[in-house]
Amino acid sequence: MSGTIVDCTTSKTSDAVSLYRRTMGRLAGGVAVILSGTREAPVGMTVNSLVSVSLNPLLLLFCARLHSATAAA
């Protein structure tokens, strides 16, 4: 599962939910990488506070420092 990027806005719902559940089931804690931005300007940060919130809609929660350079993305 490492390195898999899925656009859940264009994936079939059942496939996206299945992949989300498998991925979050493998996340035992530690460090995760959050990616955002556009194709022209990707932005990323590492977090250690990633948790699953909902399957419908697919939601993740992570905490970023208020004054982080990447928090605005």
PDB file of N, CA, C and O in Angstrom:
ATOM      1  N   MET A   1       0.816  -1.188   0.000  1.00  0.00           N
ATOM      2  CA  MET A   1       0.000   0.000   0.000  1.00  0.00           C
ATOM      3  C   MET A   1       0.859   1.252   0.000  1.00  0.00           C
ATOM      4  O   MET A   1       0.388   2.325  -0.376  1.00  0.00           O
ATOM      5  N   SER A   2       2.067   1.135   0.400  1.00  0.00           N
ATOM      6  CA  SER A   2       2.946   2.286   0.489  1.00  0.00           C
ATOM      7  C   SER A   2       3.112   2.965  -0.859  1.00  0.00           C
ATOM      8  O   SER A   2       3.398   2.309  -1.860  1.00  0.00           O
ATOM      9  N   GLY A   3       2.932   4.278  -0.883  1.00  0.00           N
ATOM     10  CA  GLY A   3       3.117   5.025  -2.109  1.00  0.00           C
ATOM     11  C   GLY A   3       1.894   5.080  -3.004  1.00  0.00           C
ATOM     12  O   GLY A   3       1.973   5.648  -4.094  1.00  0.00           O
ATOM     13  N   THR A   4       0.769   4.516  -2.594  1.00  0.00           N
ATOM     14  CA  THR A   4      -0.437   4.519  -3.414  1.00  0.00           C
ATOM     15  C   THR A   4      -1.169   5.845  -3.259  1.00  0.00           C
ATOM     16  O   THR A   4      -1.438   6.289  -2.143  1.00  0.00           O
ATOM     17  N   ILE A   5      -1.487   6.471  -4.385  1.00  0.00           N
ATOM     18  CA  ILE A   5      -2.270   7.706  -4.373  1.00  0.00           C
ATOM     19  C   ILE A   5      -3.551   7.441  -5.153  1.00  0.00           C
ATOM     20  O   ILE A   5      -3.494   7.009  -6.305  1.00  0.00           O
ATOM     21  N   VAL A   6      -4.687   7.692  -4.550  1.00  0.00           N
ATOM     22  CA  VAL A   6      -5.977   7.461  -5.188  1.00  0.00           C
ATOM     23  C   VAL A   6      -6.789   8.737  -5.127  1.00  0.00           C
ATOM     24  O   VAL A   6      -6.920   9.350  -4.068  1.00  0.00           O
ATOM     25  N   ASP A   7      -7.331   9.133  -6.261  1.00  0.00           N
ATOM     26  CA  ASP A   7      -8.240  10.276  -6.312  1.00  0.00           C
ATOM     27  C   ASP A   7      -9.631   9.751  -6.033  1.00  0.00           C
ATOM     28  O   ASP A   7     -10.283   9.217  -6.931  1.00  0.00           O
ATOM     29  N   CYS A   8     -10.095   9.892  -4.805  1.00  0.00           N
ATOM     30  CA  CYS A   8     -11.388   9.345  -4.412  1.00  0.00           C
ATOM     31  C   CYS A   8     -12.556  10.091  -5.030  1.00  0.00           C
ATOM     32  O   CYS A   8     -13.693   9.627  -4.943  1.00  0.00           O
ATOM     33  N   THR A   9     -12.306  11.226  -5.647  1.00  0.00           N
ATOM     34  CA  THR A   9     -13.389  11.959  -6.305  1.00  0.00           C
ATOM     35  C   THR A   9     -13.731  11.337  -7.646  1.00  0.00           C
ATOM     36  O   THR A   9     -14.820  11.574  -8.169  1.00  0.00           O
ATOM     37  N   THR A  10     -12.819  10.537  -8.224  1.00  0.00           N
ATOM     38  CA  THR A  10     -13.094   9.918  -9.516  1.00  0.00           C
ATOM     39  C   THR A  10     -13.137   8.398  -9.438  1.00  0.00           C
ATOM     40  O   THR A  10     -13.479   7.746 -10.424  1.00  0.00           O
ATOM     41  N   SER A  11     -12.799   7.820  -8.288  1.00  0.00           N
ATOM     42  CA  SER A  11     -12.816   6.372  -8.128  1.00  0.00           C
ATOM     43  C   SER A  11     -14.236   5.885  -7.886  1.00  0.00           C
ATOM     44  O   SER A  11     -15.089   6.632  -7.405  1.00  0.00           O
ATOM     45  N   LYS A  12     -14.482   4.609  -8.229  1.00  0.00           N
ATOM     46  CA  LYS A  12     -15.761   4.015  -7.877  1.00  0.00           C
ATOM     47  C   LYS A  12     -15.859   4.007  -6.363  1.00  0.00           C
ATOM     48  O   LYS A  12     -14.882   3.702  -5.678  1.00  0.00           O
ATOM     49  N   THR A  13     -17.023   4.336  -5.836  1.00  0.00           N
ATOM     50  CA  THR A  13     -17.182   4.495  -4.401  1.00  0.00           C
ATOM     51  C   THR A  13     -16.766   3.256  -3.631  1.00  0.00           C
ATOM     52  O   THR A  13     -16.022   3.366  -2.657  1.00  0.00           O
ATOM     53  N   SER A  14     -17.228   2.071  -4.040  1.00  0.00           N
ATOM     54  CA  SER A  14     -16.900   0.862  -3.288  1.00  0.00           C
ATOM     55  C   SER A  14     -15.404   0.566  -3.343  1.00  0.00           C
ATOM     56  O   SER A  14     -14.832   0.099  -2.358  1.00  0.00           O
ATOM     57  N   ASP A  15     -14.763   0.829  -4.482  1.00  0.00           N
ATOM     58  CA  ASP A  15     -13.319   0.621  -4.593  1.00  0.00           C
ATOM     59  C   ASP A  15     -12.554   1.588  -3.691  1.00  0.00           C
ATOM     60  O   ASP A  15     -11.593   1.194  -3.030  1.00  0.00           O
ATOM     61  N   ALA A  16     -12.973   2.838  -3.666  1.00  0.00           N
ATOM     62  CA  ALA A  16     -12.303   3.847  -2.844  1.00  0.00           C
ATOM     63  C   ALA A  16     -12.461   3.519  -1.365  1.00  0.00           C
ATOM     64  O   ALA A  16     -11.501   3.637  -0.603  1.00  0.00           O
ATOM     65  N   VAL A  17     -13.653   3.112  -0.946  1.00  0.00           N
ATOM     66  CA  VAL A  17     -13.895   2.772   0.461  1.00  0.00           C
ATOM     67  C   VAL A  17     -13.074   1.555   0.856  1.00  0.00           C
ATOM     68  O   VAL A  17     -12.486   1.530   1.937  1.00  0.00           O
ATOM     69  N   SER A  18     -13.027   0.553   0.001  1.00  0.00           N
ATOM     70  CA  SER A  18     -12.251  -0.651   0.278  1.00  0.00           C
ATOM     71  C   SER A  18     -10.767  -0.328   0.433  1.00  0.00           C
ATOM     72  O   SER A  18     -10.125  -0.805   1.369  1.00  0.00           O
ATOM     73  N   LEU A  19     -10.219   0.476  -0.474  1.00  0.00           N
ATOM     74  CA  LEU A  19      -8.813   0.865  -0.403  1.00  0.00           C
ATOM     75  C   LEU A  19      -8.550   1.708   0.841  1.00  0.00           C
ATOM     76  O   LEU A  19      -7.531   1.526   1.508  1.00  0.00           O
ATOM     77  N   TYR A  20      -9.446   2.612   1.152  1.00  0.00           N
ATOM     78  CA  TYR A  20      -9.322   3.463   2.339  1.00  0.00           C
ATOM     79  C   TYR A  20      -9.275   2.609   3.604  1.00  0.00           C
ATOM     80  O   TYR A  20      -8.427   2.822   4.471  1.00  0.00           O
ATOM     81  N   ARG A  21     -10.191   1.638   3.709  1.00  0.00           N
ATOM     82  CA  ARG A  21     -10.234   0.771   4.896  1.00  0.00           C
ATOM     83  C   ARG A  21      -8.963  -0.061   5.026  1.00  0.00           C
ATOM     84  O   ARG A  21      -8.415  -0.195   6.121  1.00  0.00           O
ATOM     85  N   ARG A  22      -8.495  -0.620   3.912  1.00  0.00           N
ATOM     86  CA  ARG A  22      -7.259  -1.414   3.947  1.00  0.00           C
ATOM     87  C   ARG A  22      -6.064  -0.545   4.336  1.00  0.00           C
ATOM     88  O   ARG A  22      -5.232  -0.951   5.147  1.00  0.00           O
ATOM     89  N   THR A  23      -5.985   0.639   3.760  1.00  0.00           N
ATOM     90  CA  THR A  23      -4.870   1.536   4.039  1.00  0.00           C
ATOM     91  C   THR A  23      -4.873   1.972   5.502  1.00  0.00           C
ATOM     92  O   THR A  23      -3.837   1.905   6.165  1.00  0.00           O
ATOM     93  N   MET A  24      -6.010   2.413   6.010  1.00  0.00           N
ATOM     94  CA  MET A  24      -6.086   2.871   7.392  1.00  0.00           C
ATOM     95  C   MET A  24      -5.893   1.708   8.361  1.00  0.00           C
ATOM     96  O   MET A  24      -5.405   1.911   9.473  1.00  0.00           O
ATOM     97  N   GLY A  25      -6.267   0.497   7.958  1.00  0.00           N
ATOM     98  CA  GLY A  25      -6.046  -0.673   8.791  1.00  0.00           C
ATOM     99  C   GLY A  25      -4.579  -1.019   8.947  1.00  0.00           C
ATOM    100  O   GLY A  25      -4.191  -1.652   9.929  1.00  0.00           O
ATOM    101  N   ARG A  26      -3.766  -0.613   7.997  1.00  0.00           N
ATOM    102  CA  ARG A  26      -2.325  -0.860   8.061  1.00  0.00           C
ATOM    103  C   ARG A  26      -1.570   0.242   8.786  1.00  0.00           C
ATOM    104  O   ARG A  26      -0.394   0.075   9.108  1.00  0.00           O
ATOM    105  N   LEU A  27      -2.219   1.352   9.045  1.00  0.00           N
ATOM    106  CA  LEU A  27      -1.572   2.477   9.714  1.00  0.00           C
ATOM    107  C   LEU A  27      -1.566   2.230  11.221  1.00  0.00           C
ATOM    108  O   LEU A  27      -2.575   2.425  11.898  1.00  0.00           O
ATOM    109  N   ALA A  28      -0.441   1.809  11.724  1.00  0.00           N
ATOM    110  CA  ALA A  28      -0.330   1.483  13.148  1.00  0.00           C
ATOM    111  C   ALA A  28       0.061   2.700  13.982  1.00  0.00           C
ATOM    112  O   ALA A  28       0.076   2.626  15.210  1.00  0.00           O
ATOM    113  N   GLY A  29       0.364   3.768  13.360  1.00  0.00           N
ATOM    114  CA  GLY A  29       0.817   4.961  14.072  1.00  0.00           C
ATOM    115  C   GLY A  29       2.135   5.402  13.486  1.00  0.00           C
ATOM    116  O   GLY A  29       2.576   4.887  12.459  1.00  0.00           O
ATOM    117  N   GLY A  30       2.749   6.337  14.128  1.00  0.00           N
ATOM    118  CA  GLY A  30       4.005   6.821  13.598  1.00  0.00           C
ATOM    119  C   GLY A  30       3.795   7.966  12.635  1.00  0.00           C
ATOM    120  O   GLY A  30       2.894   8.786  12.815  1.00  0.00           O
ATOM    121  N   VAL A  31       4.618   8.020  11.621  1.00  0.00           N
ATOM    122  CA  VAL A  31       4.650   9.172  10.728  1.00  0.00           C
ATOM    123  C   VAL A  31       3.895   8.884   9.434  1.00  0.00           C
ATOM    124  O   VAL A  31       3.998   7.791   8.877  1.00  0.00           O
ATOM    125  N   ALA A  32       3.135   9.869   8.961  1.00  0.00           N
ATOM    126  CA  ALA A  32       2.440   9.798   7.671  1.00  0.00           C
ATOM    127  C   ALA A  32       2.774  11.064   6.886  1.00  0.00           C
ATOM    128  O   ALA A  32       3.144  12.082   7.471  1.00  0.00           O
ATOM    129  N   VAL A  33       2.646  11.000   5.575  1.00  0.00           N
ATOM    130  CA  VAL A  33       2.895  12.153   4.713  1.00  0.00           C
ATOM    131  C   VAL A  33       1.565  12.619   4.148  1.00  0.00           C
ATOM    132  O   VAL A  33       0.825  11.824   3.568  1.00  0.00           O
ATOM    133  N   ILE A  34       1.251  13.904   4.309  1.00  0.00           N
ATOM    134  CA  ILE A  34       0.029  14.513   3.792  1.00  0.00           C
ATOM    135  C   ILE A  34       0.413  15.344   2.580  1.00  0.00           C
ATOM    136  O   ILE A  34       1.315  16.179   2.650  1.00  0.00           O
ATOM    137  N   LEU A  35      -0.280  15.111   1.458  1.00  0.00           N
ATOM    138  CA  LEU A  35      -0.013  15.854   0.228  1.00  0.00           C
ATOM    139  C   LEU A  35      -1.228  16.667  -0.166  1.00  0.00           C
ATOM    140  O   LEU A  35      -2.364  16.232   0.023  1.00  0.00           O
ATOM    141  N   SER A  36      -0.988  17.847  -0.713  1.00  0.00           N
ATOM    142  CA  SER A  36      -2.052  18.728  -1.167  1.00  0.00           C
ATOM    143  C   SER A  36      -1.504  19.615  -2.270  1.00  0.00           C
ATOM    144  O   SER A  36      -0.366  19.438  -2.704  1.00  0.00           O
ATOM    145  N   GLY A  37      -2.296  20.556  -2.719  1.00  0.00           N
ATOM    146  CA  GLY A  37      -1.839  21.507  -3.724  1.00  0.00           C
ATOM    147  C   GLY A  37      -2.382  21.167  -5.102  1.00  0.00           C
ATOM    148  O   GLY A  37      -3.320  20.385  -5.249  1.00  0.00           O
ATOM    149  N   THR A  38      -1.768  21.774  -6.104  1.00  0.00           N
ATOM    150  CA  THR A  38      -2.142  21.533  -7.492  1.00  0.00           C
ATOM    151  C   THR A  38      -1.004  20.801  -8.190  1.00  0.00           C
ATOM    152  O   THR A  38       0.053  20.579  -7.599  1.00  0.00           O
ATOM    153  N   ARG A  39      -1.215  20.433  -9.426  1.00  0.00           N
ATOM    154  CA  ARG A  39      -0.148  19.752 -10.165  1.00  0.00           C
ATOM    155  C   ARG A  39       1.057  20.662 -10.382  1.00  0.00           C
ATOM    156  O   ARG A  39       2.187  20.185 -10.493  1.00  0.00           O
ATOM    157  N   GLU A  40       0.817  21.962 -10.440  1.00  0.00           N
ATOM    158  CA  GLU A  40       1.907  22.910 -10.639  1.00  0.00           C
ATOM    159  C   GLU A  40       2.670  23.181  -9.352  1.00  0.00           C
ATOM    160  O   GLU A  40       3.862  23.487  -9.389  1.00  0.00           O
ATOM    161  N   ALA A  41       1.998  23.072  -8.219  1.00  0.00           N
ATOM    162  CA  ALA A  41       2.639  23.416  -6.948  1.00  0.00           C
ATOM    163  C   ALA A  41       2.212  22.441  -5.843  1.00  0.00           C
ATOM    164  O   ALA A  41       1.378  22.782  -5.005  1.00  0.00           O
ATOM    165  N   PRO A  42       2.783  21.231  -5.841  1.00  0.00           N
ATOM    166  CA  PRO A  42       2.435  20.297  -4.764  1.00  0.00           C
ATOM    167  C   PRO A  42       3.024  20.748  -3.433  1.00  0.00           C
ATOM    168  O   PRO A  42       4.081  21.377  -3.385  1.00  0.00           O
ATOM    169  N   VAL A  43       2.328  20.418  -2.367  1.00  0.00           N
ATOM    170  CA  VAL A  43       2.756  20.766  -1.017  1.00  0.00           C
ATOM    171  C   VAL A  43       2.612  19.526  -0.153  1.00  0.00           C
ATOM    172  O   VAL A  43       1.650  18.772  -0.303  1.00  0.00           O
ATOM    173  N   GLY A  44       3.555  19.307   0.748  1.00  0.00           N
ATOM    174  CA  GLY A  44       3.461  18.154   1.624  1.00  0.00           C
ATOM    175  C   GLY A  44       3.986  18.454   3.008  1.00  0.00           C
ATOM    176  O   GLY A  44       4.743  19.402   3.217  1.00  0.00           O
ATOM    177  N   MET A  45       3.568  17.626   3.951  1.00  0.00           N
ATOM    178  CA  MET A  45       4.067  17.734   5.319  1.00  0.00           C
ATOM    179  C   MET A  45       4.021  16.357   5.960  1.00  0.00           C
ATOM    180  O   MET A  45       3.224  15.507   5.565  1.00  0.00           O
ATOM    181  N   THR A  46       4.863  16.143   6.932  1.00  0.00           N
ATOM    182  CA  THR A  46       4.797  14.909   7.702  1.00  0.00           C
ATOM    183  C   THR A  46       4.015  15.178   8.975  1.00  0.00           C
ATOM    184  O   THR A  46       4.137  16.246   9.576  1.00  0.00           O
ATOM    185  N   VAL A  47       3.209  14.200   9.382  1.00  0.00           N
ATOM    186  CA  VAL A  47       2.395  14.327  10.595  1.00  0.00           C
ATOM    187  C   VAL A  47       2.489  13.033  11.391  1.00  0.00           C
ATOM    188  O   VAL A  47       2.815  11.979  10.845  1.00  0.00           O
ATOM    189  N   ASN A  48       2.205  13.118  12.662  1.00  0.00           N
ATOM    190  CA  ASN A  48       2.112  11.914  13.476  1.00  0.00           C
ATOM    191  C   ASN A  48       0.771  11.859  14.184  1.00  0.00           C
ATOM    192  O   ASN A  48       0.639  11.222  15.229  1.00  0.00           O
ATOM    193  N   SER A  49      -0.224  12.526  13.615  1.00  0.00           N
ATOM    194  CA  SER A  49      -1.540  12.620  14.247  1.00  0.00           C
ATOM    195  C   SER A  49      -2.666  12.269  13.277  1.00  0.00           C
ATOM    196  O   SER A  49      -3.747  12.852  13.355  1.00  0.00           O
ATOM    197  N   LEU A  50      -2.433  11.334  12.373  1.00  0.00           N
ATOM    198  CA  LEU A  50      -3.410  10.986  11.340  1.00  0.00           C
ATOM    199  C   LEU A  50      -4.404   9.958  11.862  1.00  0.00           C
ATOM    200  O   LEU A  50      -4.006   8.904  12.357  1.00  0.00           O
ATOM    201  N   VAL A  51      -5.711  10.262  11.753  1.00  0.00           N
ATOM    202  CA  VAL A  51      -6.755   9.326  12.164  1.00  0.00           C
ATOM    203  C   VAL A  51      -7.878   9.328  11.135  1.00  0.00           C
ATOM    204  O   VAL A  51      -8.124  10.329  10.462  1.00  0.00           O
ATOM    205  N   SER A  52      -8.549   8.194  11.026  1.00  0.00           N
ATOM    206  CA  SER A  52      -9.708   8.060  10.160  1.00  0.00           C
ATOM    207  C   SER A  52     -10.931   8.607  10.889  1.00  0.00           C
ATOM    208  O   SER A  52     -11.133   8.316  12.068  1.00  0.00           O
ATOM    209  N   VAL A  53     -11.748   9.398  10.194  1.00  0.00           N
ATOM    210  CA  VAL A  53     -12.927   9.998  10.802  1.00  0.00           C
ATOM    211  C   VAL A  53     -14.208   9.380  10.257  1.00  0.00           C
ATOM    212  O   VAL A  53     -15.131   9.098  11.022  1.00  0.00           O
ATOM    213  N   SER A  54     -14.277   9.165   8.935  1.00  0.00           N
ATOM    214  CA  SER A  54     -15.534   8.729   8.329  1.00  0.00           C
ATOM    215  C   SER A  54     -15.278   7.955   7.043  1.00  0.00           C
ATOM    216  O   SER A  54     -14.309   8.210   6.327  1.00  0.00           O
ATOM    217  N   LEU A  55     -16.175   6.992   6.761  1.00  0.00           N
ATOM    218  CA  LEU A  55     -16.147   6.290   5.480  1.00  0.00           C
ATOM    219  C   LEU A  55     -17.069   6.945   4.453  1.00  0.00           C
ATOM    220  O   LEU A  55     -16.871   6.786   3.249  1.00  0.00           O
ATOM    221  N   ASN A  56     -18.071   7.678   4.926  1.00  0.00           N
ATOM    222  CA  ASN A  56     -19.003   8.319   4.000  1.00  0.00           C
ATOM    223  C   ASN A  56     -19.368   9.696   4.545  1.00  0.00           C
ATOM    224  O   ASN A  56     -20.245   9.813   5.400  1.00  0.00           O
ATOM    225  N   PRO A  57     -18.702  10.731   4.056  1.00  0.00           N
ATOM    226  CA  PRO A  57     -17.655  10.761   3.035  1.00  0.00           C
ATOM    227  C   PRO A  57     -16.323  10.307   3.627  1.00  0.00           C
ATOM    228  O   PRO A  57     -16.164  10.253   4.846  1.00  0.00           O
ATOM    229  N   LEU A  58     -15.369   9.982   2.758  1.00  0.00           N
ATOM    230  CA  LEU A  58     -14.047   9.580   3.208  1.00  0.00           C
ATOM    231  C   LEU A  58     -13.351  10.791   3.816  1.00  0.00           C
ATOM    232  O   LEU A  58     -13.073  11.769   3.122  1.00  0.00           O
ATOM    233  N   LEU A  59     -13.071  10.722   5.120  1.00  0.00           N
ATOM    234  CA  LEU A  59     -12.448  11.842   5.811  1.00  0.00           C
ATOM    235  C   LEU A  59     -11.293  11.372   6.677  1.00  0.00           C
ATOM    236  O   LEU A  59     -11.374  10.336   7.338  1.00  0.00           O
ATOM    237  N   LEU A  60     -10.220  12.146   6.663  1.00  0.00           N
ATOM    238  CA  LEU A  60      -9.072  11.956   7.541  1.00  0.00           C
ATOM    239  C   LEU A  60      -8.933  13.198   8.403  1.00  0.00           C
ATOM    240  O   LEU A  60      -9.338  14.291   8.007  1.00  0.00           O
ATOM    241  N   LEU A  61      -8.362  13.024   9.572  1.00  0.00           N
ATOM    242  CA  LEU A  61      -8.083  14.152  10.452  1.00  0.00           C
ATOM    243  C   LEU A  61      -6.600  14.130  10.799  1.00  0.00           C
ATOM    244  O   LEU A  61      -6.045  13.084  11.136  1.00  0.00           O
ATOM    245  N   PHE A  62      -5.969  15.287  10.711  1.00  0.00           N
ATOM    246  CA  PHE A  62      -4.600  15.432  11.187  1.00  0.00           C
ATOM    247  C   PHE A  62      -4.451  16.837  11.743  1.00  0.00           C
ATOM    248  O   PHE A  62      -5.199  17.747  11.385  1.00  0.00           O
ATOM    249  N   CYS A  63      -3.495  16.997  12.605  1.00  0.00           N
ATOM    250  CA  CYS A  63      -3.263  18.289  13.244  1.00  0.00           C
ATOM    251  C   CYS A  63      -1.977  18.899  12.707  1.00  0.00           C
ATOM    252  O   CYS A  63      -0.946  18.233  12.620  1.00  0.00           O
ATOM    253  N   ALA A  64      -2.054  20.158  12.355  1.00  0.00           N
ATOM    254  CA  ALA A  64      -0.883  20.904  11.891  1.00  0.00           C
ATOM    255  C   ALA A  64      -0.689  22.108  12.800  1.00  0.00           C
ATOM    256  O   ALA A  64      -1.652  22.684  13.307  1.00  0.00           O
ATOM    257  N   ARG A  65       0.547  22.471  12.993  1.00  0.00           N
ATOM    258  CA  ARG A  65       0.842  23.664  13.800  1.00  0.00           C
ATOM    259  C   ARG A  65       0.264  24.883  13.096  1.00  0.00           C
ATOM    260  O   ARG A  65       0.389  25.005  11.878  1.00  0.00           O
ATOM    261  N   LEU A  66      -0.353  25.771  13.826  1.00  0.00           N
ATOM    262  CA  LEU A  66      -1.014  26.945  13.262  1.00  0.00           C
ATOM    263  C   LEU A  66      -0.094  27.756  12.359  1.00  0.00           C
ATOM    264  O   LEU A  66      -0.534  28.250  11.321  1.00  0.00           O
ATOM    265  N   HIS A  67       1.158  27.902  12.728  1.00  0.00           N
ATOM    266  CA  HIS A  67       2.073  28.731  11.966  1.00  0.00           C
ATOM    267  C   HIS A  67       2.988  27.926  11.051  1.00  0.00           C
ATOM    268  O   HIS A  67       4.040  28.407  10.630  1.00  0.00           O
ATOM    269  N   SER A  68       2.577  26.694  10.747  1.00  0.00           N
ATOM    270  CA  SER A  68       3.355  25.852   9.838  1.00  0.00           C
ATOM    271  C   SER A  68       3.339  26.458   8.435  1.00  0.00           C
ATOM    272  O   SER A  68       2.324  26.998   7.997  1.00  0.00           O
ATOM    273  N   ALA A  69       4.458  26.365   7.744  1.00  0.00           N
ATOM    274  CA  ALA A  69       4.548  26.912   6.385  1.00  0.00           C
ATOM    275  C   ALA A  69       3.608  26.196   5.429  1.00  0.00           C
ATOM    276  O   ALA A  69       3.206  26.782   4.424  1.00  0.00           O
ATOM    277  N   THR A  70       3.247  24.960   5.705  1.00  0.00           N
ATOM    278  CA  THR A  70       2.372  24.203   4.798  1.00  0.00           C
ATOM    279  C   THR A  70       0.948  24.087   5.316  1.00  0.00           C
ATOM    280  O   THR A  70       0.115  23.491   4.632  1.00  0.00           O
ATOM    281  N   ALA A  71       0.629  24.613   6.465  1.00  0.00           N
ATOM    282  CA  ALA A  71      -0.706  24.493   7.030  1.00  0.00           C
ATOM    283  C   ALA A  71      -1.773  25.178   6.166  1.00  0.00           C
ATOM    284  O   ALA A  71      -2.912  24.713   6.116  1.00  0.00           O
ATOM    285  N   ALA A  72      -1.427  26.253   5.500  1.00  0.00           N
ATOM    286  CA  ALA A  72      -2.408  26.975   4.664  1.00  0.00           C
ATOM    287  C   ALA A  72      -2.830  26.196   3.439  1.00  0.00           C
ATOM    288  O   ALA A  72      -3.899  26.458   2.887  1.00  0.00           O
ATOM    289  N   ALA A  73      -2.013  25.232   2.989  1.00  0.00           N
ATOM    290  CA  ALA A  73      -2.359  24.463   1.788  1.00  0.00           C
ATOM    291  C   ALA A  73      -3.523  23.563   2.085  1.00  0.00           C
ATOM    292  O   ALA A  73      -3.974  22.828   1.207  1.00  0.00           O
TER     293      ALA A  73
END
